[in-house]
Amino acid sequence: MTKNALSPHYYISLNPKFLEARSDAEAAIRRAQEAVIYLASLDTDKAMIANRAGFSKSGVSRGHNLAGWPTPIVVLNPFLPVLSVKLARNFRRQLPPRLQVDQPDQDSLYL
């Protein structure tokens, strides 16, 4: 079946109203993805050994992989925003205030 034959009524990713509904959380997701990219730029040694900054041992592979994804794709993906917000919240002490992901913004991602 081709994409043109699929109905937007049954396939939520094709429904333009679905994209508008996510716009409330989109700012938080974009900020979280920018935070992950920022943390990956701090983490040049991928181990927090050289400069005590960046991801920990448990989050380094997920963080660097997620930082490689383009932000528009992360925003539209159903799974990547949750991981992005989790990483941004876990390493929030290393982030500047403009990249902080607040708890109320995060709650809207799980609805």
C-alpha positions in Angstrom: 0.0 0.0 0.0 1.4 3.4 -0.9 1.5 6.4 1.4 -1.1 8.2 -0.7 -3.5 5.3 -0.2 -3.3 5.5 3.6 -6.0 7.4 5.4 -4.9 10.2 7.8 -8.0 9.3 9.9 -6.5 5.9 10.9 -2.8 6.8 10.7 -2.1 9.5 13.3 1.4 10.3 12.0 -0.3 11.4 8.7 -2.9 13.6 10.4 -2.0 17.3 10.5 -4.0 17.8 13.6 -1.7 15.4 15.5 1.3 17.6 14.8 -0.6 20.7 16.1 -1.5 18.9 19.3 2.2 18.2 20.0 3.1 21.9 19.7 2.6 22.5 23.4 5.4 20.1 24.3 7.5 20.9 21.3 9.4 23.7 23.0 10.3 21.4 25.9 11.4 18.7 23.5 13.5 21.1 21.4 15.1 22.5 24.6 15.9 19.0 25.8 17.4 18.0 22.5 19.6 21.2 22.6 20.6 20.2 26.1 21.7 16.7 24.9 23.7 18.2 22.1 25.3 20.7 24.5 26.2 17.8 26.9 27.7 15.8 24.1 29.9 18.8 23.1 31.2 18.9 26.7 31.9 15.2 26.7 34.8 15.0 24.3 36.5 12.1 26.1 33.2 10.1 26.5 34.0 9.3 30.1 33.8 12.4 32.3 37.5 11.8 33.2 39.3 14.7 31.5 37.0 17.6 32.5 34.3 16.1 34.9 31.6 17.2 32.4 29.2 15.5 30.0 27.5 12.2 30.3 28.2 9.5 32.9 29.3 6.0 32.0 25.8 4.7 31.9 24.4 7.5 29.7 27.3 8.2 27.3 26.3 5.9 24.4 22.7 6.9 24.5 23.6 10.6 24.9 26.0 10.7 22.0 23.7 8.7 19.7 20.7 10.9 20.5 22.8 14.0 19.9 23.4 12.8 16.4 19.7 12.9 15.5 18.4 16.0 13.9 16.0 18.0 16.2 13.0 17.9 13.8 13.1 14.1 13.7 13.4 13.9 17.5 10.4 16.1 17.9 8.2 13.9 15.6 9.4 10.6 16.9 7.2 8.9 19.6 10.2 7.5 21.7 13.1 9.9 21.3 11.6 12.9 23.1 11.2 10.9 26.3 14.8 9.8 26.3 15.9 13.4 25.5 14.0 14.8 28.4 15.3 12.1 30.7 18.9 12.8 29.9 18.4 16.6 30.1 16.8 16.1 33.6 19.5 13.7 34.8 22.4 16.0 33.9 20.6 19.3 34.6 23.3 20.6 36.9 25.7 20.9 34.0 23.2 22.8 31.8 22.9 26.6 31.5 19.5 28.0 32.6 18.3 28.5 29.0 18.5 24.7 28.4 16.8 23.6 31.7 13.8 21.3 31.2 11.3 22.0 33.9 9.2 19.4 35.5 5.8 20.9 34.3 7.0 20.9 30.7 8.0 17.2 31.0 4.6 16.1 32.3 3.0 17.1 29.0 5.2 14.6 27.1 3.5 11.6 28.8 -0.1 12.4 28.1 
